[in-house]
Amino acid sequence: MDIGIILLFDGRPGNTLAEVPDIARSIEDLGFTHLWLPDHVALFERYAPNYPYSPDRQPPLAPTQGWYDPLTTLAAAACATSRLRLGTNILILPERNPVILAQQITSLDHLCSGRLDLGIGLGWSPEEYAALNIPFARRGARADDYLTAMKRLWQDLPAGHRGEFISFNNVIALPKPLQRPHPPVLIGGNSAAALRRAARYGDGWISWMLPEEELPRAASRLAKECAALGRDAARLRRVHGLCYTTAESLVRYTETAREYGADEIAVLPWVSGRDPRDVIEEIAALAGDQ
């Protein structure tokens, strides 16, 4: 079972862009397979109750929370590492122009010598979409259209696409990604729609804070969605993301996830009152015992 680390680089002392290379090298040296970075373009003091991963539907964010752009931060990590795979967990696809994003992903794939994984999702914050002047409604359809367009840009020469939200023709998109036909695309989310999207469009699936008791049902649903499309669910990479709480809970979750086809546990070392670097070393020791 692979173990990855999710980090939030937010500019505070010890967590700045200047320190990304050293932190990324440390994660690589400790034997982790991935460094994953989350994404929000804009954050707010208050939110409507739309966050799906907590009982009160409020995100666990401080009123002045923020962090760096994940692609820029991964570029810094790419230049400091040689084996560590780098990924977004997750990038909010409908908030970005897909023609620009396709070029950025290709550039980052070259910079890290083909070690990039693109985790994408829809996001949960109407406030963020409003700040970008992008409709929150039908963001799933927009994401599907954008991802299809990006795949055309990565694979075709010249590239063309005609969709509801983005259209273009005779585009010379060069260079192409090092990873062919494109960097692996992992679809994020726990919902039935996310599982359908992973089966239809993804090279993998990323869950977030999925309760241990729901792992069997999610695995079964993914298998059914893949079978309906003639795909083998076992060929999709499965990454389960969660916050670190205790060593015992991580070991138990990992064992159950392995039983239901998981390839990786991506851990956010976010423990109140503890230095994330100490937590990362604790997780590394646990991974070494597995």
Secondary structure, 3 states (H helix, E strand, C coil): CEEEEECCCCCCCCCCHHHHHHHHHHHHHCCCCEEEECCCCCCCCCCCCCCCCCCCCCCCCCCCCCCCCHHHHHHHHHCCCCCCEEEEEEEEHHHCCHHHHHHHHHHHHHHCCCCEEEEEECCCCHHHHHHCCCCCCCHHHHHHHHHHHHHHHHHCCCEEEECCCCEEEEECCCCCCCCCCCCCEEEECCCHHHHHHHHHHCCEEEEECCCHHHHHHHHHHHHHHHHHCCCCHHHCEEEEEEECCCHHHHHHHHHHHHHCCCCEEEEECCCCCCCHHHHHHHHHHHHHHC
